């Protein structure tokens, strides 16, 4: 199966640079644990928050998979393009993911989640048991790269038990690193200290953030201060509002209406700015140099795929906005088309001026 990317491909440096850069892609083997010899990492030189490097600063989920295509083939295209972080939750179809993972040539960085929000029993032992069951269902995964756990005032599992459960899973070899979900800044430092007391680090904090939901922007800043990776859930917003697939001018997408006219009119300033920035990006990268000559077969196949470029999409603008803000978006792919769109996010970035324009438009839409 051949995937056609919608995005354009040029090479980038770190996101802190305002100028477009053209560094070489990397096979970051320490992060990817590659079985095969090629998977490009355009963010190899990124100043990581801690020891867990995430290639290309993007992850993906398949929790809402509905495509007719073989999910293993689609996953292969995404991973071999250099997006290797797979986030799975309690709701994930782990049988489907297990079958797809078993067919991968590149080893995927699997991040599992444990949601204690409505679980009233067990404490740290329930986290250990849940992780063991997840790995059994995933079959081909003997150790997850990351386990993320969420505590809640509705659950008997508190932050101390979360820390103990993460550490126990690491000690048992079920996961390499531990992280948390939806932990506010005021509690995050305490959790970091709890992990440090056992000579471990808190790797990540997963929470929501997008162009249409920026209330957690200070959470990203706090994560950076504490050297914790901000993993961003729903980077396209609730019901994909930030994708601009539905707009006030075109309220139907694939024949379906997802938002009221009032809602779309409210976000018209943002959606219009996404298309404006999209045109700026498209013009800027149109004449950019392609990938350098690559001798490896998989590298050539990747280059051929990138030559078949199309237009940047508003959804790709929204995803790269999250990256520019310092987050790692976890993008849901549910068919071949959305996988193509995700791959098209690679190889270009938003500059400082474009991010500021999107900030202003988002603020105007939220008024």
Secondary structure, 3 states (H helix, E strand, C coil): CCCCCCCCCCCCCCCCCCCCCCCCCCCCHHHHCCCCCCCCCCCCCCCCCCCCCCHHHEEEECCCCCCCCCHHHHHHHHHHCCCCEEEECCCCCHHHHHHHHCCCCCCCEEEEEEECCCCCCCCHHHHHHHHHHHHHHHCCCCCEEEEEEECCCCCCCCHHHHHHHHHHHHHCCCEEEEEEECCCHHHHHHHHHHHHCCCCCEEEEEEECECCECCCHHHHHHHHHCCCEEEEECCCCHHHHHHCCCCCCCCEECCEECCCHHHHHHCHHHHHHHHHHHHHHHHHHHCCCCCCCCCCHHHHHHHHHHHCCCCCCHHHHHHHHHHHCCCEEEEECCCHHHHHHHHCCCCCCCCHHHHHHHHHHHHHHHC
